Amino acid sequence: MTIKQLSVFLENREGRLEEVLNTLKEEKINIISLSLADTSDYGMLRILVEEPERGKDALKAKGFSATLSDIVAVTLPHKIGALQETLHILYEAGINIEYMYALCTTTDEAAIAIKPSDLQKAVEALEKAGAHFFDGLFK
């Protein structure tokens, strides 16, 4: 199971993140989780929203470079080693992790978003291992 992630390329200057968040607020698009990575010149904002296509269109209309990509989101029990055990499934399948970040959840479990090098192979390996996929809060 995959979900759509909204990625926004941002110039690293005051107010750009505010503009993105305000655009989504004006469009009444709920943010489920996000990750922001930066360099001295630019940032990459990765967002999970309830309506990714509408979010992308709204941001593009405001002049932002916004794209959608498929990622895997997996829930993890709160126990020692749960993250390592999940990532080991991908390692054993020969799948590289390009990036990942924690998701906010409303459950008693944790969740992570993963961008694997081979999306379909990652989903198959995780399904075969009995992993639980995160689907909370999506319409």
C-alpha positions as CSV (number, residue, x, y, z in Angstrom):
1,M,0.0,0.0,0.0
2,T,1.3,3.4,-1.0
3,I,0.3,7.0,-0.3
4,K,0.9,10.2,-2.1
5,Q,3.4,12.7,-0.7
6,L,3.4,16.3,-1.7
7,S,6.9,17.7,-2.1
8,V,7.6,21.5,-2.3
9,F,10.9,23.0,-3.3
10,L,11.4,26.2,-1.3
11,E,13.9,29.0,-1.5
12,N,15.5,29.3,1.9
13,R,14.2,32.7,2.8
14,E,12.0,34.2,5.4
15,G,8.3,33.7,4.8
16,R,8.3,30.9,2.2
17,L,7.2,28.2,4.6
18,E,4.5,30.6,5.9
19,E,3.2,31.1,2.3
20,V,2.9,27.3,1.7
21,L,1.1,26.7,5.0
22,N,-1.2,29.7,4.4
23,T,-2.1,28.4,0.9
24,L,-3.0,25.0,2.3
25,K,-5.0,26.7,5.1
26,E,-6.9,28.9,2.7
27,E,-7.8,25.8,0.6
28,K,-8.9,24.0,3.8
29,I,-6.4,21.1,3.1
30,N,-5.4,19.3,6.3
31,I,-1.8,18.5,6.9
32,I,-1.2,15.1,8.4
33,S,2.5,15.2,8.8
34,L,5.5,17.0,7.3
35,S,9.3,17.0,7.1
36,L,11.5,20.0,6.2
37,A,15.1,19.6,5.2
38,D,17.3,22.5,4.1
39,T,20.6,23.7,2.8
40,S,21.8,27.3,2.9
41,D,20.0,28.1,-0.4
42,Y,16.9,25.9,-0.5
43,G,14.6,23.6,1.4
44,M,12.6,20.5,0.5
45,L,9.2,20.3,2.3
46,R,7.6,16.9,2.2
47,I,4.0,16.9,3.3
48,L,1.3,14.3,3.7
49,V,-2.1,16.0,3.3
50,E,-5.7,14.6,3.1
51,E,-6.1,15.8,-0.5
52,P,-2.7,15.7,-2.2
53,E,-3.9,16.5,-5.8
54,R,-5.8,19.5,-4.6
55,G,-2.8,20.6,-2.5
56,K,-0.4,20.3,-5.4
57,D,-2.7,22.3,-7.7
58,A,-3.2,25.0,-5.1
59,L,0.5,25.4,-4.5
60,K,1.3,25.4,-8.2
61,A,-1.3,28.1,-8.7
62,K,0.7,30.2,-6.2
63,G,3.9,29.7,-8.1
64,F,5.5,26.9,-6.0
65,S,7.3,24.0,-7.5
66,A,5.2,21.1,-6.1
67,T,5.1,17.5,-7.1
68,L,3.5,14.3,-5.9
69,S,5.3,11.0,-5.4
70,D,4.3,7.6,-4.0
71,I,5.8,6.5,-0.6
72,V,5.3,3.7,1.8
73,A,4.0,4.5,5.3
74,V,4.2,1.8,8.0
75,T,3.0,1.7,11.6
76,L,5.3,0.4,14.3
77,P,4.6,-0.9,17.8
78,H,6.1,1.1,20.6
79,K,8.8,-1.5,21.4
80,I,12.6,-1.6,21.4
81,G,13.9,-2.6,18.0
82,A,10.6,-2.1,16.0
83,L,12.2,0.4,13.6
84,Q,15.3,-1.8,13.0
85,E,13.1,-4.9,12.4
86,T,11.0,-3.1,9.9
87,L,14.0,-1.6,8.0
88,H,15.7,-5.0,8.1
89,I,12.9,-6.3,5.9
90,L,13.9,-3.8,3.3
91,Y,17.6,-4.5,3.7
92,E,17.0,-8.2,3.2
93,A,15.1,-7.4,0.0
94,G,18.0,-5.3,-1.3
95,I,16.1,-2.1,-1.1
96,N,17.8,1.2,-0.3
97,I,16.0,3.9,1.7
98,E,16.4,7.3,0.0
99,Y,14.8,9.1,3.0
100,M,12.3,8.6,5.8
101,Y,10.6,10.6,8.5
102,A,8.3,10.1,11.4
103,L,4.6,10.6,11.1
104,C,2.3,12.1,13.7
105,T,-0.4,9.6,14.6
106,T,-3.4,9.5,16.8
107,T,-2.9,5.8,17.7
108,D,-0.8,4.0,20.3
109,E,1.6,3.1,17.5
110,A,4.3,5.1,15.9
111,A,4.5,5.5,12.1
112,I,7.2,6.3,9.5
113,A,7.1,7.5,6.0
114,I,9.7,5.7,3.7
115,K,10.9,6.6,0.2
116,P,12.4,3.3,-0.9
117,S,14.6,2.9,-4.1
118,D,12.1,0.3,-5.4
119,L,8.6,1.1,-4.3
120,Q,6.8,-2.0,-5.5
121,K,9.4,-4.3,-4.2
122,A,9.3,-2.6,-0.8
123,V,5.5,-2.9,-0.6
124,E,5.7,-6.6,-1.5
125,A,8.5,-7.3,1.0
126,L,6.6,-5.5,3.8
127,E,3.3,-7.2,3.0
128,K,5.0,-10.6,3.0
129,A,6.5,-9.8,6.4
130,G,3.1,-8.8,7.7
131,A,3.8,-5.1,8.2
132,H,0.9,-2.9,9.0
133,F,0.5,0.1,6.6
134,F,-0.4,3.5,7.9
135,D,-3.6,4.9,6.4
136,G,-4.8,7.1,9.3
137,L,-6.6,10.3,8.6
138,F,-6.7,9.9,4.8
139,K,-10.0,10.4,3.0
